[in-house]
């Protein structure tokens, strides 16, 4: 399955989520790509939209390959192979670096959209795809710490092993889980980088609805 772009994927995902009967859900996008999907899905489900900040901890010689991830509340997830590919000092330094990026983004994003409370709410956690699943897992831990009523992880495409692992922690809706999964961008015809300005614009729209 290939998607035209993130908004096309989001519309298909929203249709798959409708039968779940979510009640005015908070749809959380993982910046930056997931924010575009969350915007579209929140509109379709009659909910509201916000972000949850989580950042990949990349490998020393391949920053796109996740050794783990860190979330905005300090939750850290490391894959079992992390210490085989990096030493503890690197992992500690990279975690601190990603936390600093999260704090910078939080300051900018929260200036236009105050954090939506999650306690007792139906929550949909969205990204444009999952490869190792580390970033989604860290975000999920942060979300669950706020005691929502229900949490659904929703992605257009994901690696089968990552989807299986996430399914043990939450409800998961994934439109495609190709056995020969490659990079997330390979499943989109148009997959441009999403900038902070676009994220801020989307958040500002929702910040004005409350």
C-alpha positions as CSV (number, residue, x, y, z in Angstrom):
1,X,0.0,0.0,0.0
2,X,1.2,3.5,-0.9
3,X,-0.3,6.8,0.2
4,X,-0.4,10.0,-1.9
5,X,0.7,12.1,1.0
6,X,0.3,12.4,4.8
7,X,-3.2,13.9,4.5
8,X,-4.4,11.1,2.3
9,X,-3.0,8.5,4.8
10,X,-4.8,10.4,7.6
11,X,-8.1,10.3,5.9
12,X,-7.8,6.5,5.4
13,X,-6.7,6.1,9.0
14,X,-9.7,8.2,10.3
15,X,-12.1,5.9,8.5
16,X,-10.4,2.9,10.2
17,X,-10.8,4.6,13.6
18,X,-14.4,5.6,13.3
19,X,-15.8,2.1,14.2
20,X,-14.0,2.2,17.5
21,X,-16.5,4.7,18.9
22,X,-14.0,7.1,20.4
23,X,-15.6,9.9,22.4
24,X,-14.4,13.3,21.4
25,X,-10.8,12.0,21.3
26,X,-7.6,14.0,21.9
27,X,-5.5,13.2,18.8
28,X,-1.8,13.5,19.6
29,X,0.6,13.9,16.7
30,X,4.3,13.1,17.2
31,X,6.2,16.0,15.6
32,X,6.8,16.6,13.1
33,X,5.2,14.4,10.4
34,X,2.6,13.0,12.8
35,X,1.2,16.4,13.4
36,X,-0.1,16.7,9.9
37,X,-2.0,13.4,10.3
38,X,-3.3,14.3,13.7
39,X,-4.8,17.6,12.4
40,X,-6.8,15.7,9.7
41,X,-7.9,12.9,12.0
42,X,-9.0,15.2,14.8
43,X,-11.3,17.0,12.3
44,X,-12.7,13.7,11.0
45,X,-13.4,12.3,14.4
46,X,-14.8,15.4,16.0
47,X,-12.1,15.6,18.6
48,X,-9.3,18.0,19.4
49,X,-5.6,17.9,18.4
50,X,-2.4,18.3,20.3
51,X,1.2,17.0,20.2
52,X,3.2,14.7,22.4
53,X,7.0,15.3,22.1
54,X,9.3,12.4,21.7
55,X,12.7,12.1,19.9
56,X,14.7,9.3,18.5
57,X,18.1,8.4,20.0
58,X,20.0,7.6,16.8
59,X,23.0,5.3,16.3
60,X,26.5,6.8,16.3
61,X,27.2,6.4,12.5
62,X,23.5,6.2,11.4
63,X,21.4,8.8,13.2
64,X,18.2,7.7,11.4
65,X,18.5,4.2,13.0
66,X,16.9,4.3,16.4
67,X,18.6,2.8,19.4
68,X,15.8,4.1,21.5
69,X,13.8,7.3,22.2
70,X,13.1,9.9,24.9
71,X,9.7,11.5,25.6
72,X,8.9,15.0,27.0
73,X,8.2,13.6,30.5
74,X,11.7,12.1,30.6
75,X,10.6,8.5,29.7
76,X,13.5,6.7,27.9
77,X,13.1,3.6,25.8
78,X,16.2,1.7,24.6
79,X,16.1,-1.2,22.2
80,X,17.8,-4.4,23.4
81,X,20.7,-3.9,20.9
82,X,21.4,-0.3,22.0
83,X,24.5,-1.2,24.2
84,X,25.9,-3.4,21.4
85,X,26.0,-0.4,19.0
86,X,26.9,2.4,21.3
87,X,28.6,2.9,24.7
88,X,26.8,4.3,27.8
89,X,28.5,7.7,27.5
90,X,27.2,8.1,23.9
91,X,23.7,7.0,24.9
92,X,23.7,9.4,27.9
93,X,24.9,12.3,25.9
94,X,22.5,11.7,23.0
95,X,19.6,11.4,25.4
96,X,20.5,14.8,26.9
97,X,20.8,16.3,23.4
98,X,17.4,15.1,22.4
99,X,15.9,16.3,25.6
100,X,17.2,19.7,24.9
101,X,15.6,19.6,21.4
102,X,12.3,18.6,23.1
103,X,12.5,21.5,25.5
104,X,13.1,24.0,22.6
105,X,10.2,22.7,20.7
106,X,8.0,22.6,23.8
107,X,8.6,26.3,24.4
108,X,7.7,27.2,20.8
109,X,4.7,24.9,20.5
110,X,3.1,25.7,23.9
111,X,3.3,29.4,23.1
112,X,0.4,28.8,20.7
113,X,-1.3,25.7,22.0
114,X,-1.6,24.9,25.8
115,X,-1.3,21.3,26.6
116,X,-4.6,19.4,26.4
117,X,-5.4,17.4,29.6
118,X,-5.5,13.6,29.0
119,X,-6.8,12.3,32.3
120,X,-9.9,10.2,31.7
121,X,-9.9,11.0,28.0
122,X,-10.0,8.9,24.8
123,X,-6.6,9.5,23.2
124,X,-5.3,8.6,19.7
125,X,-1.5,8.7,19.3
126,X,-0.5,9.2,15.7
127,X,2.6,9.2,13.6
128,X,3.2,8.9,9.8
129,X,4.7,5.4,10.3
130,X,6.8,3.3,12.7
131,X,10.1,1.6,11.9
132,X,11.7,0.4,15.2
133,X,8.7,1.8,17.1
134,X,11.0,3.4,19.7
135,X,9.7,6.9,19.4
136,X,6.1,5.7,19.5
137,X,6.8,3.6,22.5
138,X,8.4,6.5,24.5
139,X,5.4,8.7,23.5
140,X,3.0,6.0,24.6
141,X,4.6,5.7,28.0
142,X,4.4,9.4,28.5
143,X,0.7,9.4,27.5
144,X,-0.3,6.5,29.7
145,X,1.4,8.2,32.7
146,X,-1.4,10.8,32.4
147,X,-4.1,8.1,33.0
148,X,-6.3,8.5,29.9
149,X,-9.4,6.4,29.7
150,X,-8.4,4.8,26.5
151,X,-5.3,4.9,24.2
152,X,-5.2,3.9,20.5
153,X,-2.0,4.0,18.5
154,X,-2.8,4.8,14.9
155,X,-0.3,4.6,12.0
156,X,-0.7,4.2,8.2
157,X,2.3,1.8,8.0
158,X,4.6,0.0,10.3
159,X,7.2,-2.7,10.6
160,X,5.4,-5.9,11.7
161,X,7.6,-6.5,14.8
162,X,7.2,-2.9,16.0
163,X,3.4,-3.1,15.5
164,X,3.3,-6.4,17.4
165,X,5.3,-4.9,20.3
166,X,3.1,-1.9,20.5
167,X,-0.1,-4.1,20.4
168,X,1.0,-5.5,23.7
169,X,0.9,-2.0,25.2
170,X,-2.2,-0.4,23.6
171,X,-4.9,-0.8,21.0
172,X,-3.2,-0.4,17.6
173,X,-4.7,0.5,14.2
174,X,-2.2,0.1,11.4
175,X,-3.3,0.2,7.7
176,X,-0.3,-1.8,6.4
177,X,2.4,-3.9,8.0
178,X,4.5,-5.0,5.0
179,X,6.7,-8.0,5.8
180,X,9.6,-6.4,3.8
181,X,9.2,-3.1,5.5
182,X,11.6,-0.4,4.4
183,X,11.8,3.3,5.3
184,X,8.5,5.0,6.2
185,X,8.9,7.5,3.3
186,X,8.9,4.6,0.8
187,X,5.2,4.1,1.3
188,X,4.3,7.7,0.3
189,X,4.3,9.2,-3.2
190,X,4.9,12.6,-1.6
191,X,6.7,12.8,1.7
192,X,8.2,16.2,2.2
193,X,9.9,17.2,5.4
194,X,7.6,19.0,7.8
195,X,9.0,22.1,9.3
196,X,8.4,23.7,12.7
197,X,6.5,26.6,11.1
198,X,3.9,24.2,9.7
199,X,3.6,22.5,13.2
200,X,3.1,25.9,14.8
201,X,0.5,26.9,12.3
202,X,-1.5,23.7,12.9
203,X,-1.3,24.0,16.7
204,X,-2.3,27.7,16.6
205,X,-5.5,26.7,14.7
206,X,-6.4,24.2,17.5
207,X,-5.2,26.5,20.2
208,X,-7.9,29.0,19.1
209,X,-10.7,26.5,19.3
210,X,-10.7,26.2,23.1
